Amino acid sequence: MASTLVAGIGELVTCAGPGGVAPEALGILRDAALVVERGWVAWIGSDAAAPAADRRIDCAGRAVIPGFVDSHTHLVYAGDRAPEFAARMAGQPYDGGGIATTVAATRGADEDSLRALLRARVAETRSQGSTTLEIKSGYGLDVATEARMLRLASEVTSETTYLGAHVVPAEFRDRRADYLALVCGEMLAACAPHARWIDVFCEPASAHAFDGDEARTVLLAGIDAGLLPRVHGNQLGPGPGVQLAVELGAASVDHCTYLSATDVEALASAPDTVATLLPGVEFSTRSPYPDARRLIDAGVSLAIATDCNPGTCNSSSMPLMIALAVREMRMTPAEALYAATVGSAKSLRRNDIGRISVGGPADLTLLDAPSYLHLAYRPGVPIARALQV
């Protein structure tokens, strides 16, 4: 059996320590090594006691961490919205309307072009240390394009999410009920075979998104079709997204920018519903950052993801999200890394990823640095990459 020894690890962060998000939860080993056999971790221990293997990778004192779990992305799309970004920087607020631009470009792109764009973006994420991706549809908003997006996404990940209820497309703007019926009927039937999750953009403050009753209808239809629920909620203003996610047992409610005390209490009482924070969106829209400290102190489970998309955060860099979480959301470096690995894995109902343990997958990220602290300490510097073993 072919084996690889990953040796000379100055700091091995396993994220397999005791519960919680204190530094000890990171399960740090110094001067460590590990052995990988056929993609699985077979041994972890001291570098001095490492067994022989068929192949050796020398980390030369660098740190190794679990591969990032990016649990919220929109990587299947065509087109460009740089002018929209420039307009926001000049003061134009975001309300979801720009999604229509991407919908038009994505509908007009052929499958081979979309596949090539997707695979290039996946490679970009790996070059920055991400080893697991969730990918949503939502830029088709018709039956054929939504199904095509999910078929393509399923070629690169098992974590695919049907987001037909992203916004109401222009051709249904005066027929919301008809579009809702399409999302919950023919479109759902075409997309469910290619999806694990169902999501909805629940934002009553936006004419483009869906209110609480509409969102509940969408999620219940998806659950009936065998999909698991997720929610885009409380991004643009206060709303029912968090309460709906808790009510339906959603695995995650994402954004959580505007939370009431009742929202925080609901999340704290529902440990299986993770609050996924997307600081790149606030960075790219000049919106207020979520108060992660408030959520952590209340006992809420947190994840961090990129929300990589062409409109509100065109960045696939999990290290940047960690740096923003530490600088702008009052998280410690340990809390931010834990949220980007174990927390994001939990938001996907996974306990096999986001940590390094014997018998687990060898999803490893190498840092060109001696410690995980450099993820926040050196923002914008490309020090992380997925380790090909």
C-alpha positions in Angstrom: 0.0 0.0 0.0 1.5 3.4 -1.0 2.0 5.7 1.9 3.2 9.3 2.3 5.0 10.7 5.4 4.3 14.4 5.9 7.2 15.3 8.1 8.8 18.4 9.6 5.6 20.0 10.7 6.4 22.8 13.1 2.8 23.2 14.2 0.1 20.7 13.4 -3.4 22.1 14.1 -5.8 19.1 14.2 -8.9 21.0 15.4 -9.6 17.7 17.3 -9.1 19.0 20.8 -11.7 19.3 23.5 -15.0 21.0 22.8 -15.4 24.8 22.6 -13.3 27.3 20.6 -10.6 28.1 23.1 -7.0 27.6 21.8 -6.8 24.2 23.3 -9.7 23.0 21.1 -7.3 23.4 18.2 -5.4 20.3 19.3 -2.0 21.7 18.5 1.0 19.4 18.2 4.6 20.7 17.9 7.3 19.1 15.8 4.8 16.7 14.4 4.4 14.4 11.4 1.6 12.3 9.9 1.2 9.4 7.5 -1.3 9.3 4.7 -2.4 6.1 3.0 -4.7 6.3 -0.1 -6.0 9.7 0.9 -6.7 8.9 4.6 -4.7 9.8 7.7 -3.1 6.6 9.1 -0.9 7.9 11.8 -0.2 11.2 13.7 2.6 11.8 16.2 6.0 13.2 16.9 8.3 13.9 14.0 11.1 12.1 15.8 9.0 8.9 16.1 7.6 9.0 12.5 7.5 5.6 10.8 8.9 4.9 7.4 6.8 5.5 4.3 7.0 5.1 0.5 7.2 8.9 0.0 8.1 11.9 2.1 7.0 15.5 2.1 9.2 17.8 4.3 7.3 20.8 5.6 10.5 22.4 6.9 8.9 23.7 10.1 5.8 25.1 8.5 2.3 24.8 10.0 -0.3 22.3 8.7 -4.0 22.9 9.4 -7.2 21.2 8.3 -8.4 22.2 4.9 -10.8 25.0 5.1 -14.5 24.1 4.7 -16.1 26.9 2.6 -19.8 26.2 3.3 -21.3 29.0 1.3 -20.4 29.8 -2.3 -21.9 30.6 -5.7 -19.3 29.4 -8.1 -21.3 28.5 -11.1 -22.0 31.7 -13.1 -20.9 33.7 -16.1 -20.4 37.4 -16.5 -18.9 40.2 -14.5 -20.3 42.8 -12.1 -17.2 45.0 -11.4 -19.1 48.2 -12.4 -21.7 47.4 -9.7 -19.0 47.0 -7.1 -17.6 50.4 -8.2 -21.0 52.0 -7.8 -21.4 50.6 -4.3 -18.0 52.0 -3.4 -19.4 55.3 -4.5 -22.4 55.0 -2.2 -25.0 53.0 -4.0 -26.7 50.5 -1.6 -27.0 46.8 -2.3 -30.6 45.5 -2.5 -30.2 42.2 -4.5 -31.2 43.7 -7.8 -27.8 43.2 -9.4 -28.4 39.4 -9.4 -30.4 39.9 -12.6 -27.2 40.8 -14.5 -25.6 37.5 -13.6 -28.8 35.6 -14.4 -28.8 37.0 -18.0 -25.1 36.1 -18.5 -25.4 32.6 -17.0 -28.5 31.7 -19.0 -26.6 32.8 -22.2 -23.5 30.8 -21.4 -23.0 27.3 -22.9 -22.3 24.3 -20.6 -18.7 23.9 -21.6 -18.0 27.6 -20.8 -19.7 27.3 -17.4 -17.8 24.1 -16.6 -14.4 25.7 -17.4 -15.2 28.8 -15.3 -16.3 26.6 -12.4 -13.2 24.4 -12.5 -10.9 27.4 -12.6 -12.7 28.8 -9.5 -12.4 25.5 -7.7 -8.6 25.5 -8.5 -8.4 29.0 -7.1 -10.0 28.0 -3.8 -7.6 25.1 -3.4 -4.7 27.4 -4.0 -5.9 29.3 -0.9 -6.4 26.2 1.3 -10.0 25.2 0.8 -10.6 21.5 0.4 -14.4 21.3 0.8 -16.9 23.5 -1.0 -20.6 24.0 -0.9 -21.9 25.4 -4.2 -25.4 26.9 -4.8 -27.4 27.4 -7.9 -29.5 30.6 -8.1 -28.2 32.3 -11.2 -30.5 30.5 -13.6 -34.0 31.1 -12.2 -35.5 28.9 -14.9 -35.8 25.2 -14.9 -33.2 24.3 -17.5 -30.4 26.6 -16.2 -30.9 25.8 -12.5 -30.7 22.1 -13.2 -27.6 22.6 -15.4 -25.9 24.6 -12.7 -26.5 21.9 -10.1 -25.3 19.1 -12.5 -22.1 21.1 -13.0 -21.6 21.7 -9.3 -22.1 18.1 -8.5 -19.1 17.3 -10.7 -16.8 19.0 -8.2 -18.6 18.7 -4.8 -21.2 16.6 -3.0 -22.4 19.7 -1.2 -24.8 21.2 -3.7 -27.6 23.5 -2.9 -30.8 24.3 -4.9 -31.4 28.1 -4.7 -34.1 28.7 -7.2 -35.5 31.1 -4.6 -32.6 33.5 -4.9 -34.6 36.4 -6.2 -37.8 36.7 -8.4 -36.6 37.0 -12.0 -37.7 40.0 -14.1 -40.2 38.0 -16.2 -42.1 37.0 -13.0 -41.8 40.4 -11.2 -45.6 40.9 -11.4 -46.4 37.2 -11.0 -44.6 36.3 -7.7 -47.1 33.5 -6.9 -46.4 31.9 -10.3 -42.7 32.0 -9.7 -43.1 30.5 -6.2 -45.2 27.7 -7.7 -42.4 27.0 -10.3 -39.7 27.0 -7.7 -41.7 24.5 -5.5 -42.9 22.4 -8.5 -41.3 21.8 -11.8 -38.0 23.5 -11.0 -37.6 21.6 -7.7 -38.4 18.3 -9.5 -35.7 18.9 -12.0 -33.1 20.1 -9.5 -33.6 17.8 -6.5 -31.7 14.8 -8.1 -28.6 17.0 -8.3 -28.8 18.7 -4.8 -28.4 17.8 -1.2 -29.7 21.2 0.2 -32.4 23.7 -0.4 -31.9 27.4 0.4 -33.9 30.6 0.1 -33.0 34.4 0.2 -35.3 35.5 3.0 -35.3 39.3 3.1 -38.6 41.1 3.5 -36.7 44.4 3.2 -36.0 43.6 -0.5 -38.5 43.5 -3.3 -36.3 41.0 -5.1 -36.1 38.4 -2.3 -38.8 36.4 -0.4 -40.7 37.1 2.8 -41.1 34.7 5.7 -44.2 33.0 4.4 -42.8 32.6 0.9 -39.5 31.3 2.3 -41.3 28.7 4.5 -43.3 27.5 1.5 -40.0 27.0 -0.4 -38.2 25.2 2.4 -41.1 22.9 3.2 -41.4 21.9 -0.5 -37.7 21.1 -0.5 -37.9 19.1 2.7 -40.8 17.1 1.2 -38.5 16.4 -1.8 -35.8 15.0 0.5 -33.5 18.1 0.6 -32.1 19.6 3.8 -32.8 23.3 4.6 -30.4 26.3 4.7 -31.4 29.9 4.9 -30.0 33.2 3.6 -31.3 35.5 6.4 -31.0 38.8 8.1 -28.5 40.3 5.6 -30.2 43.5 4.5 -32.1 44.2 7.7 -34.1 42.6 10.5 -36.3 39.8 9.4 -37.7 36.4 10.0 -34.8 34.4 8.5 -33.2 33.3 11.7 -36.5 32.4 13.4 -37.5 30.4 10.3 -34.2 28.5 10.2 -34.6 27.5 13.9 -38.2 26.6 13.4 -37.5 24.2 10.5 -34.3 22.9 12.0 -32.1 24.3 9.2 -28.4 23.3 9.3 -27.4 26.9 8.8 -28.6 30.4 8.6 -26.1 32.6 6.7 -25.3 36.3 6.9 -26.8 37.1 10.3 -25.9 40.8 10.0 -28.9 42.2 11.7 -30.0 40.2 14.8 -32.4 41.0 17.5 -31.9 39.7 21.1 -34.7 37.2 20.3 -32.7 36.0 17.2 -29.6 35.5 19.3 -31.6 33.6 22.0 -33.2 31.4 19.3 -29.8 30.5 17.9 -28.4 29.8 21.3 -31.2 27.4 22.0 -30.8 25.5 18.7 -27.2 24.1 18.7 -27.9 22.2 15.4 -28.5 25.5 13.5 -25.2 27.2 12.8 -24.9 30.9 12.3 -22.6 31.2 9.2 -20.9 34.6 9.0 -19.7 36.0 5.7 -17.4 38.9 6.4 -16.3 39.3 2.8 -19.8 40.5 2.0 -19.6 43.3 4.6 -16.2 44.2 3.3 -17.5 44.4 -0.3 -20.8 46.2 0.4 -19.7 48.6 3.2 -22.4 47.1 5.5 -22.1 46.6 9.2 -20.2 43.5 10.3 -22.1 40.9 12.4 -21.2 40.9 16.1 -19.5 37.5 16.3 -18.4 38.2 19.9 -22.1 38.6 21.0 -23.0 35.3 19.3 -20.0 33.4 20.8 -20.7 34.8 24.3 -24.3 33.6 24.0 -23.2 30.1 23.1 -24.2 30.1 19.4 -22.4 27.8 17.0 -20.5 29.8 14.3 -19.1 29.1 10.9 -17.2 31.4 8.5 -17.4 31.1 4.7 -16.6 33.3 1.7 -20.0 33.6 -0.1 -17.8 33.9 -3.2 -20.1 35.3 -5.8 -19.9 37.9 -8.6 -21.9 40.6 -6.9 -21.3 41.0 -3.1 -18.0 39.2 -2.5 -15.9 38.2 -5.4 -13.2 36.6 -3.2 -12.6 32.9 -2.7 -10.0 33.5 0.1 -10.8 31.8 3.4 -7.7 33.3 4.9 -9.0 36.8 4.1 -12.3 35.9 5.8 -10.4 34.7 8.9 -8.4 38.0 9.0 -11.7 40.0 8.7 -13.4 38.0 11.4 -10.5 38.7 13.7 -10.1 42.4 12.8 -13.7 43.4 12.3 -15.9 40.9 14.2 -13.9 40.6 17.5 -13.1 36.9 17.1 -9.8 35.5 18.3 -7.5 33.8 15.8 -8.4 30.4 17.3 -12.1 31.1 17.2 -11.9 32.2 13.5 -9.9 29.2 12.4 -12.2 26.8 14.3 -15.3 28.5 12.7 -13.6 28.1 9.2 -13.0 24.4 9.7 -15.1 22.6 12.4 -17.8 25.2 12.5 -18.3 25.2 8.7 -18.2 21.4 8.7 -21.0 21.4 11.3 -23.0 23.7 9.1 -22.9 21.0 6.4 -23.8 18.3 9.0 -20.4 16.8 8.6 -18.0 15.5 11.2 -15.5 13.9 8.9 -14.0 17.1 7.6 -12.6 20.3 9.1 -10.3 18.3 11.5 -7.2 16.1 11.2 -7.6 12.7 12.9 -6.5 9.1 12.3 -9.0 7.4 10.0 -10.2 10.8 8.6 -9.6 12.2 5.1 -6.2 13.8 4.5 -7.7 17.2 3.8 -4.6 19.2 4.7 -3.6 22.8 4.2 0.0 23.9 4.3 0.9 27.4 5.6 4.0 29.2 4.5 4.3 30.3 8.1 5.2 28.8 11.5 1.8 29.2 13.0 -1.9 29.4 12.2 -1.8 32.9 13.8 -0.3 34.2 10.6 -3.6 33.7 8.8 -4.8 36.9 10.6 -1.4 38.4 11.2 -0.5 38.5 7.4 -3.8 39.5 5.7 -3.8 39.4 1.9 -0.6 37.4 1.7 -1.0 34.0 -0.1 0.4 31.7 2.6 -2.2 28.9 2.5 -2.6 26.1 -0.1 -4.2 22.7 -0.1 -1.5 20.1 0.3 -1.6 17.5 -2.5 -0.7 14.2 -0.8 
